[in-house]
Amino acid sequence: MAMLLRKVWGSVSGRLNSNSDSSDCKLCPQSCTGLFDQIPSDIFIHILKYLEPKKVARLSVVCKSWRFLVNDNRLWIHFLQNQLETWDSIFFAETTLRFGHPLQGFYPALEKLQLSFMNTFSQRAQVPSAVIIDGGSGYCKFGWSKCATPSGRSATFLEFGNIEAPMYSRLWHFYATIYNRMQVKPSSQPVVVSIPICHYDDNESAVAARQQLKEAIHSALFDMNVPAVCAINQATLALYAARRTSGIAVNIGFHVTSVVPVFNGKVMRKVGVEVMGIGALRLTGYLKELMQQKNMSIQSLYAVRTLKEKLCYVAADYEAELFKDTDASFEVAGEGTFTLSKERFQTGEILFQPRMAGIRTMGLHHAVAHCMDHCQAAELTSDDSWFKTIVLAGGSACLPGLAERLEKELRGLLDPTMSNGIKVISPPYGADSAWYGAKIISNISTFPGPWCVTKKQFRQNSRRNLISSW
């Protein structure tokens, strides 16, 4: 194989260094490639997979027949599959998100798109590295779009600095701190930021509050000379991470759990966003209460959260689980070893039975069912399957068994016509799903063009028109 590859490259080098014009190739196509013309195209493409993409691209100048083979999508799909992102994410992004926001309701077939993955590979290689800042609700994740994972974490801007200070000054200080930690100048790269899921209602005050927050985010970043800003709601990013553009995002945040309908990448607040007064902090607090009832002394809330993440789960059948032996132990650094039993599944159970923790709110399955009813009544499209995909997001949404339990409860709660086709998806990237959704966007071959707002656009054009679509 190595000898054959050397012959391939030797033939190319000779061709590139020769002084023969293109007419010679047209008249004597076999003389350009010699015995290589006898190799079946499938085998030849397989051989090319062992070369570097740049060298493969140079082969297209040899002759028309080689240009045809080099442009074969199968070859460049192979190279794309060796990227940091999964092929499924790349294909989803390049066929669904490449035209920017707002998304179109109809996506043409791949054949109609005439998508060349050779061009896609080249364009993705030229996309500038972007800074990704996912505000989160418990803590912020930030890092580079070309890296596999976030490079750092910090407090969110909602909890950053003096909470009495104006929103703009808090945001400016927050972003400046992140850029200092990343040791990068704001003017050097575009930035993708997530907009927190807040101000849930569709009344005038909520709309004004969201608009004020979006303008403050853009103003703070542009005053730091960021060249381009892409700001997207966290619920939408969670769906993108799951390779979906429409569905219901269930985000278990730090303080509350929000059930957000998203259609073609846009949050449908007019349809109705459901909010539960239970978040990650309440789950952790309830586990601490259960441990104290068993005289287990633990002071650090961080240690309790660690136990929640390592030992807790959601039971498929709560009543049946009570009669099982569920003891499990875990050692927390600096605190000692703790053994939990029923507390392991009782913690997550309050998502479905909030009254166990003395919380007067609807259960998670009821909140999702209400949201689905609103989506069906809205009749946004004749196909009602779009809201039957439920994507979980947030660190506490990673509790084992949560997706299966929610799907089971929904099937038992809804009538068969509504429950048929329901699919609940666990957070595809754990607590960092929104960050990975932003990563998918920032590596699209057309980025930053159709996704970002530039400083000139923001300053000269109508701010409201530029931002309201997000």
VENSUL-V577720 format. One record per residue. N is the residue number from 0. RES is the residue in one letter. PHI is phi as a letter, one per 20 degrees, with the letter a starting at -180 (none if undefined). PSI is psi in degrees with one decimal (NA if undefined). D_FIRST is the distance of its C-alpha to the first C-alpha in Angstrom with 1 decimal. Layout:
n=[N | N]
res=[RES | RES]
phi=[PHI | PHI]
psi=[PSI | PSI]
d_first=[D_FIRST | D_FIRST]
This chain:
n=[0 | 1 | 2 | 3 | 4 | 5 | 6 | 7 | 8 | 9 | 10 | 11 | 12 | 13 | 14 | 15 | 16 | 17 | 18 | 19 | 20 | 21 | 22 | 23 | 24 | 25 | 26 | 27 | 28 | 29 | 30 | 31 | 32 | 33 | 34 | 35 | 36 | 37 | 38 | 39 | 40 | 41 | 42 | 43 | 44 | 45 | 46 | 47 | 48 | 49 | 50 | 51 | 52 | 53 | 54 | 55 | 56 | 57 | 58 | 59 | 60 | 61 | 62 | 63 | 64 | 65 | 66 | 67 | 68 | 69 | 70 | 71 | 72 | 73 | 74 | 75 | 76 | 77 | 78 | 79 | 80 | 81 | 82 | 83 | 84 | 85 | 86 | 87 | 88 | 89 | 90 | 91 | 92 | 93 | 94 | 95 | 96 | 97 | 98 | 99 | 100 | 101 | 102 | 103 | 104 | 105 | 106 | 107 | 108 | 109 | 110 | 111 | 112 | 113 | 114 | 115 | 116 | 117 | 118 | 119 | 120 | 121 | 122 | 123 | 124 | 125 | 126 | 127 | 128 | 129 | 130 | 131 | 132 | 133 | 134 | 135 | 136 | 137 | 138 | 139 | 140 | 141 | 142 | 143 | 144 | 145 | 146 | 147 | 148 | 149 | 150 | 151 | 152 | 153 | 154 | 155 | 156 | 157 | 158 | 159 | 160 | 161 | 162 | 163 | 164 | 165 | 166 | 167 | 168 | 169 | 170 | 171 | 172 | 173 | 174 | 175 | 176 | 177 | 178 | 179 | 180 | 181 | 182 | 183 | 184 | 185 | 186 | 187 | 188 | 189 | 190 | 191 | 192 | 193 | 194 | 195 | 196 | 197 | 198 | 199 | 200 | 201 | 202 | 203 | 204 | 205 | 206 | 207 | 208 | 209 | 210 | 211 | 212 | 213 | 214 | 215 | 216 | 217 | 218 | 219 | 220 | 221 | 222 | 223 | 224 | 225 | 226 | 227 | 228 | 229 | 230 | 231 | 232 | 233 | 234 | 235 | 236 | 237 | 238 | 239 | 240 | 241 | 242 | 243 | 244 | 245 | 246 | 247 | 248 | 249 | 250 | 251 | 252 | 253 | 254 | 255 | 256 | 257 | 258 | 259 | 260 | 261 | 262 | 263 | 264 | 265 | 266 | 267 | 268 | 269 | 270 | 271 | 272 | 273 | 274 | 275 | 276 | 277 | 278 | 279 | 280 | 281 | 282 | 283 | 284 | 285 | 286 | 287 | 288 | 289 | 290 | 291 | 292 | 293 | 294 | 295 | 296 | 297 | 298 | 299 | 300 | 301 | 302 | 303 | 304 | 305 | 306 | 307 | 308 | 309 | 310 | 311 | 312 | 313 | 314 | 315 | 316 | 317 | 318 | 319 | 320 | 321 | 322 | 323 | 324 | 325 | 326 | 327 | 328 | 329 | 330 | 331 | 332 | 333 | 334 | 335 | 336 | 337 | 338 | 339 | 340 | 341 | 342 | 343 | 344 | 345 | 346 | 347 | 348 | 349 | 350 | 351 | 352 | 353 | 354 | 355 | 356 | 357 | 358 | 359 | 360 | 361 | 362 | 363 | 364 | 365 | 366 | 367 | 368 | 369 | 370 | 371 | 372 | 373 | 374 | 375 | 376 | 377 | 378 | 379 | 380 | 381 | 382 | 383 | 384 | 385 | 386 | 387 | 388 | 389 | 390 | 391 | 392 | 393 | 394 | 395 | 396 | 397 | 398 | 399 | 400 | 401 | 402 | 403 | 404 | 405 | 406 | 407 | 408 | 409 | 410 | 411 | 412 | 413 | 414 | 415 | 416 | 417 | 418 | 419 | 420 | 421 | 422 | 423 | 424 | 425 | 426 | 427 | 428 | 429 | 430 | 431 | 432 | 433 | 434 | 435 | 436 | 437 | 438 | 439 | 440 | 441 | 442 | 443 | 444 | 445 | 446 | 447 | 448 | 449 | 450 | 451 | 452 | 453 | 454 | 455 | 456 | 457 | 458 | 459 | 460 | 461 | 462 | 463 | 464 | 465 | 466 | 467 | 468 | 469]
res=[M | A | M | L | L | R | K | V | W | G | S | V | S | G | R | L | N | S | N | S | D | S | S | D | C | K | L | C | P | Q | S | C | T | G | L | F | D | Q | I | P | S | D | I | F | I | H | I | L | K | Y | L | E | P | K | K | V | A | R | L | S | V | V | C | K | S | W | R | F | L | V | N | D | N | R | L | W | I | H | F | L | Q | N | Q | L | E | T | W | D | S | I | F | F | A | E | T | T | L | R | F | G | H | P | L | Q | G | F | Y | P | A | L | E | K | L | Q | L | S | F | M | N | T | F | S | Q | R | A | Q | V | P | S | A | V | I | I | D | G | G | S | G | Y | C | K | F | G | W | S | K | C | A | T | P | S | G | R | S | A | T | F | L | E | F | G | N | I | E | A | P | M | Y | S | R | L | W | H | F | Y | A | T | I | Y | N | R | M | Q | V | K | P | S | S | Q | P | V | V | V | S | I | P | I | C | H | Y | D | D | N | E | S | A | V | A | A | R | Q | Q | L | K | E | A | I | H | S | A | L | F | D | M | N | V | P | A | V | C | A | I | N | Q | A | T | L | A | L | Y | A | A | R | R | T | S | G | I | A | V | N | I | G | F | H | V | T | S | V | V | P | V | F | N | G | K | V | M | R | K | V | G | V | E | V | M | G | I | G | A | L | R | L | T | G | Y | L | K | E | L | M | Q | Q | K | N | M | S | I | Q | S | L | Y | A | V | R | T | L | K | E | K | L | C | Y | V | A | A | D | Y | E | A | E | L | F | K | D | T | D | A | S | F | E | V | A | G | E | G | T | F | T | L | S | K | E | R | F | Q | T | G | E | I | L | F | Q | P | R | M | A | G | I | R | T | M | G | L | H | H | A | V | A | H | C | M | D | H | C | Q | A | A | E | L | T | S | D | D | S | W | F | K | T | I | V | L | A | G | G | S | A | C | L | P | G | L | A | E | R | L | E | K | E | L | R | G | L | L | D | P | T | M | S | N | G | I | K | V | I | S | P | P | Y | G | A | D | S | A | W | Y | G | A | K | I | I | S | N | I | S | T | F | P | G | P | W | C | V | T | K | K | Q | F | R | Q | N | S | R | R | N | L | I | S | S | W]
phi=[none | f | f | f | f | f | f | g | f | f | f | f | f | f | f | f | e | f | d | f | e | f | f | f | f | f | f | c | f | f | f | f | d | m | f | f | f | e | e | g | g | f | f | f | f | f | f | f | f | e | e | f | g | f | f | f | f | f | f | f | e | f | a | f | f | f | f | f | f | f | e | f | f | f | f | e | f | f | f | f | f | e | e | f | e | f | f | g | f | f | f | g | f | f | d | d | d | f | e | n | d | f | f | e | f | c | d | f | f | g | f | f | f | l | f | e | f | f | f | f | f | f | f | f | f | e | f | f | f | d | e | d | c | d | f | m | c | d | b | e | d | c | r | e | f | e | e | f | c | g | e | a | c | b | f | f | f | f | d | e | m | f | f | e | f | g | g | f | f | f | f | f | f | f | f | f | f | f | f | f | f | e | l | c | f | g | f | e | c | f | c | d | c | e | e | g | f | b | l | f | f | d | e | f | f | f | f | f | f | f | f | f | f | f | f | f | f | f | f | f | f | f | f | e | m | f | f | b | c | d | d | c | f | f | f | f | f | f | f | f | f | e | l | c | d | c | q | d | e | d | d | e | e | f | d | c | d | d | d | d | f | c | c | l | n | d | f | e | f | f | f | p | d | e | c | d | e | c | c | f | f | f | f | f | f | f | f | f | f | f | f | f | f | d | l | e | e | b | e | f | f | f | f | f | f | f | f | f | f | e | d | e | b | d | f | f | c | f | f | f | f | f | e | d | e | d | f | b | c | b | e | e | g | n | d | o | e | c | d | d | c | f | g | f | d | f | f | f | f | f | f | d | c | g | f | g | d | m | d | e | b | f | f | g | f | f | f | f | f | f | f | f | f | f | f | f | f | f | l | f | b | f | e | e | f | f | e | e | e | d | d | e | b | o | f | f | f | e | g | g | n | f | f | f | f | f | f | f | f | f | f | f | e | e | f | g | f | e | f | f | n | f | c | d | d | f | g | f | c | m | f | d | g | f | f | f | f | f | f | g | f | f | d | f | f | e | f | e | h | f | d | d | d | e | f | f | f | f | f | e | e | f | f | f | f | f | e | f | f | e]
psi=[-42.6 | -40.4 | -39.5 | -40.0 | -38.6 | -37.2 | -39.9 | -50.3 | -33.0 | -39.9 | -40.9 | -44.6 | -41.9 | -38.2 | -41.3 | -30.3 | -10.2 | 160.8 | 6.6 | 142.1 | 177.4 | -22.4 | -30.6 | -38.8 | -37.1 | -36.8 | -37.7 | 73.0 | -33.0 | -27.9 | -19.1 | -34.5 | -7.4 | -131.1 | -12.6 | -21.8 | -20.0 | -6.9 | 128.6 | 145.6 | -39.2 | -41.3 | -38.8 | -42.1 | -38.5 | -38.4 | -41.7 | -24.7 | -18.2 | -6.5 | 165.2 | 147.1 | -39.5 | -39.3 | -35.7 | -41.5 | -34.2 | -22.7 | -19.9 | -14.6 | -2.6 | -54.6 | 175.6 | -39.4 | -39.6 | -35.8 | -39.9 | -42.9 | -40.6 | -31.1 | 1.1 | 126.7 | -29.6 | -37.0 | -45.1 | -23.2 | -38.1 | -44.7 | -37.9 | -31.5 | -16.7 | 10.8 | 173.6 | -36.2 | 154.8 | 154.2 | -37.3 | -40.9 | -40.4 | -45.9 | -43.0 | -46.1 | -44.8 | -21.0 | -15.6 | -35.8 | -3.1 | -21.8 | 0.1 | -174.4 | 140.7 | 149.9 | 154.3 | 151.0 | -19.0 | 131.0 | 120.4 | 156.4 | 159.3 | -36.9 | -38.8 | -29.5 | -24.3 | 48.0 | 121.9 | 114.3 | -16.2 | -46.3 | -38.5 | -43.8 | -44.7 | -43.4 | -39.7 | -33.5 | -25.3 | -7.4 | 128.6 | 147.4 | 134.2 | 156.6 | 130.3 | 126.8 | 107.3 | 108.5 | -34.6 | -170.7 | -23.6 | -43.1 | 159.2 | 141.9 | 132.6 | 156.4 | -170.3 | 144.3 | -23.2 | -4.6 | 157.6 | -30.8 | 163.9 | 146.6 | -14.6 | 169.2 | 152.2 | 178.1 | 153.1 | 162.4 | -22.5 | -23.0 | 11.7 | 134.5 | -153.9 | 112.6 | -13.0 | -11.8 | 156.8 | 152.0 | -41.4 | -47.3 | -35.9 | -42.7 | -43.9 | -45.9 | -38.6 | -50.9 | -38.4 | -38.9 | -41.8 | -43.7 | -36.2 | -41.0 | -35.1 | -8.8 | 53.4 | 146.9 | 133.6 | -28.7 | -4.2 | -26.2 | 151.1 | 164.2 | 141.6 | 120.9 | 145.5 | 139.7 | 124.8 | 150.2 | 96.0 | 172.5 | 66.9 | -28.5 | 171.2 | 17.1 | 174.8 | -40.8 | -40.4 | -41.4 | -43.1 | -39.4 | -42.1 | -42.4 | -41.0 | -40.8 | -45.0 | -43.0 | -37.2 | -40.0 | -49.4 | -43.8 | -44.3 | -43.3 | -42.5 | -30.5 | -17.3 | 6.6 | 28.9 | 130.4 | -34.1 | 144.6 | 132.0 | 112.9 | 121.1 | 145.3 | 143.6 | -34.9 | -41.2 | -41.9 | -36.8 | -38.0 | -42.1 | -38.6 | -30.3 | 10.3 | 46.9 | 150.5 | -17.5 | 147.0 | -167.0 | 121.0 | 123.0 | 103.9 | 112.5 | 94.7 | -169.3 | -42.7 | -36.3 | 165.2 | 126.3 | 138.8 | 108.0 | 118.6 | 132.7 | 126.9 | 120.1 | 42.1 | 2.5 | 132.7 | 125.3 | 77.0 | -28.5 | -27.3 | -43.0 | 121.5 | 124.9 | 140.8 | 130.8 | 142.2 | 36.6 | 127.9 | -170.2 | -36.9 | -39.4 | -36.7 | -44.5 | -41.7 | -37.1 | -38.4 | -39.7 | -40.6 | -43.5 | -38.7 | -39.2 | -31.6 | -24.2 | 18.9 | 31.0 | 113.3 | 121.2 | 126.6 | -39.8 | 124.2 | -27.6 | -39.3 | -38.8 | -41.3 | -37.5 | -43.0 | -38.5 | -43.9 | -31.8 | -30.4 | -25.0 | 155.3 | 173.8 | 126.2 | 141.4 | -36.6 | 104.8 | -46.6 | -41.5 | -32.7 | -25.3 | -24.0 | 7.7 | 158.2 | 108.1 | 20.3 | 137.1 | 147.5 | 154.1 | 140.0 | 122.8 | 126.4 | 127.7 | -7.2 | -27.6 | -171.1 | 134.9 | 140.4 | 122.0 | 150.6 | -103.0 | -22.5 | -24.0 | -40.1 | -14.9 | -28.8 | -52.4 | -17.4 | -25.2 | -12.9 | -30.0 | -27.5 | 75.8 | -27.2 | -18.5 | -31.2 | 12.1 | 25.2 | 127.6 | 87.3 | 165.7 | 156.9 | 163.6 | -41.5 | -35.1 | -38.8 | -43.0 | -39.8 | -41.4 | -42.9 | -40.9 | -38.6 | -42.6 | -40.5 | -41.3 | -40.8 | -28.3 | -26.8 | 53.1 | -27.1 | 159.1 | -21.3 | 110.6 | 11.6 | -15.0 | -33.1 | 6.8 | 0.1 | 117.2 | 121.4 | 123.4 | 146.5 | 155.1 | 154.4 | -43.1 | -17.7 | -8.0 | 0.6 | 126.7 | 136.6 | -8.7 | -46.0 | -44.2 | -40.5 | -42.8 | -42.5 | -40.5 | -45.2 | -39.1 | -39.9 | -32.9 | -23.2 | -38.1 | 158.6 | 158.8 | -36.1 | -32.0 | -38.8 | -19.0 | 122.8 | 2.0 | 136.9 | 122.3 | 125.1 | 126.6 | 158.7 | 115.5 | -26.4 | 32.6 | -140.5 | -12.0 | 20.1 | -43.7 | -37.3 | -42.0 | -31.3 | -40.5 | -34.8 | -39.8 | -44.6 | -45.4 | -4.7 | 4.7 | 146.3 | -22.4 | -0.5 | 142.2 | -4.6 | -76.5 | -4.9 | -23.9 | 155.5 | 126.3 | 166.1 | -39.0 | -43.9 | -41.9 | -39.1 | -39.9 | -34.0 | -177.8 | 116.9 | -40.8 | -40.8 | -34.6 | -34.7 | -28.0 | -27.0 | -17.3 | NA]
d_first=[0.0 | 3.8 | 5.4 | 5.1 | 6.2 | 8.7 | 9.8 | 10.5 | 12.4 | 14.0 | 15.3 | 16.7 | 18.3 | 19.8 | 21.1 | 22.6 | 24.3 | 25.7 | 29.2 | 29.0 | 30.6 | 29.6 | 31.8 | 29.5 | 26.7 | 29.1 | 30.4 | 27.1 | 24.4 | 22.1 | 22.7 | 21.2 | 17.7 | 17.8 | 15.5 | 13.8 | 17.2 | 16.3 | 13.5 | 15.4 | 16.1 | 15.2 | 11.6 | 11.6 | 13.2 | 10.9 | 8.1 | 11.0 | 11.8 | 9.3 | 11.5 | 15.1 | 17.7 | 19.6 | 16.8 | 16.2 | 19.9 | 20.0 | 18.0 | 21.1 | 23.0 | 21.0 | 22.9 | 24.5 | 21.8 | 19.1 | 21.9 | 22.5 | 19.0 | 18.8 | 22.2 | 21.2 | 22.7 | 20.1 | 17.6 | 20.3 | 21.7 | 18.4 | 19.0 | 22.7 | 22.1 | 20.7 | 24.0 | 26.9 | 28.8 | 28.0 | 26.8 | 30.1 | 32.0 | 30.1 | 30.5 | 34.2 | 34.8 | 33.2 | 34.9 | 38.2 | 39.1 | 37.7 | 41.1 | 43.0 | 46.2 | 48.3 | 45.8 | 46.3 | 47.6 | 45.2 | 41.5 | 40.0 | 37.2 | 33.7 | 33.7 | 37.0 | 35.8 | 33.1 | 31.1 | 28.0 | 25.8 | 24.1 | 27.6 | 28.3 | 25.4 | 26.7 | 30.3 | 29.7 | 28.1 | 31.3 | 33.7 | 35.9 | 36.0 | 39.2 | 41.6 | 42.3 | 45.7 | 46.5 | 50.1 | 50.1 | 53.5 | 53.3 | 51.1 | 49.0 | 45.2 | 43.8 | 40.4 | 37.7 | 36.0 | 32.6 | 33.1 | 32.4 | 36.0 | 39.4 | 40.1 | 43.8 | 46.8 | 50.5 | 53.7 | 53.9 | 55.9 | 58.5 | 59.2 | 58.5 | 61.3 | 64.8 | 65.0 | 68.2 | 66.6 | 65.8 | 62.5 | 61.3 | 61.9 | 60.3 | 57.1 | 57.0 | 57.4 | 54.8 | 52.1 | 53.0 | 52.5 | 49.0 | 47.9 | 49.4 | 47.5 | 44.2 | 45.2 | 44.5 | 46.8 | 47.8 | 47.5 | 43.8 | 42.2 | 43.3 | 44.4 | 44.2 | 47.1 | 48.2 | 51.8 | 53.5 | 54.7 | 58.4 | 61.6 | 60.9 | 63.8 | 64.1 | 67.5 | 68.5 | 68.4 | 65.0 | 63.6 | 65.2 | 63.9 | 60.3 | 60.7 | 62.2 | 59.3 | 56.7 | 58.6 | 58.9 | 55.2 | 54.4 | 57.3 | 56.4 | 52.8 | 53.7 | 56.4 | 53.7 | 52.0 | 49.0 | 47.5 | 46.8 | 47.7 | 46.4 | 48.8 | 48.2 | 50.0 | 48.6 | 49.0 | 46.8 | 44.1 | 44.1 | 43.6 | 40.7 | 39.0 | 39.3 | 37.9 | 41.4 | 43.7 | 46.8 | 48.3 | 50.5 | 49.6 | 51.4 | 51.4 | 53.0 | 54.0 | 55.9 | 59.3 | 59.0 | 56.7 | 56.3 | 55.3 | 54.1 | 53.4 | 50.8 | 50.3 | 47.6 | 47.2 | 50.9 | 53.2 | 56.0 | 58.9 | 61.4 | 60.0 | 60.7 | 59.1 | 60.2 | 60.7 | 61.3 | 63.1 | 60.5 | 57.7 | 55.6 | 58.5 | 60.8 | 58.3 | 58.1 | 61.8 | 62.5 | 60.2 | 62.3 | 65.5 | 64.3 | 63.4 | 66.8 | 68.6 | 67.1 | 68.3 | 64.8 | 65.3 | 62.6 | 63.4 | 60.1 | 59.1 | 55.6 | 55.6 | 56.8 | 54.1 | 51.5 | 53.0 | 53.0 | 49.3 | 48.4 | 50.8 | 52.3 | 51.2 | 52.8 | 54.2 | 53.6 | 57.2 | 59.4 | 62.3 | 60.2 | 58.3 | 61.7 | 62.0 | 58.6 | 57.8 | 55.8 | 56.3 | 53.4 | 53.5 | 51.8 | 52.4 | 53.0 | 52.8 | 56.3 | 58.0 | 57.3 | 56.1 | 57.3 | 57.5 | 57.7 | 58.7 | 60.0 | 59.5 | 55.8 | 56.2 | 59.7 | 58.3 | 56.1 | 58.7 | 60.9 | 58.5 | 59.8 | 63.2 | 64.3 | 67.8 | 66.6 | 66.4 | 69.5 | 67.7 | 69.3 | 66.4 | 64.5 | 61.6 | 58.0 | 57.8 | 61.0 | 59.9 | 56.7 | 58.7 | 61.2 | 58.4 | 57.0 | 60.5 | 60.9 | 57.6 | 58.6 | 62.0 | 60.6 | 58.9 | 56.4 | 54.4 | 54.9 | 51.9 | 53.0 | 49.7 | 48.9 | 51.2 | 50.1 | 47.0 | 48.2 | 46.0 | 47.2 | 47.0 | 48.3 | 47.8 | 50.4 | 48.8 | 46.0 | 48.5 | 46.9 | 48.4 | 49.9 | 47.9 | 48.6 | 52.2 | 52.7 | 51.2 | 53.4 | 56.5 | 55.9 | 55.5 | 58.8 | 60.6 | 59.7 | 60.6 | 57.9 | 57.5 | 56.6 | 54.6 | 52.4 | 48.9 | 49.5 | 46.4 | 46.7 | 43.6 | 43.5 | 42.7 | 38.9 | 38.7 | 41.8 | 44.4 | 42.1 | 41.6 | 43.5 | 41.6 | 38.3 | 39.9 | 40.6 | 37.1 | 35.8 | 38.2 | 37.5 | 33.8 | 34.4 | 33.1 | 36.8 | 38.2 | 40.7 | 42.2 | 43.6 | 44.0 | 45.9 | 49.4 | 49.7 | 52.7 | 54.1 | 53.9 | 55.6 | 58.4 | 59.2 | 58.7 | 60.3 | 59.1 | 60.1 | 58.1 | 55.0 | 55.1 | 56.8 | 53.8 | 52.1]
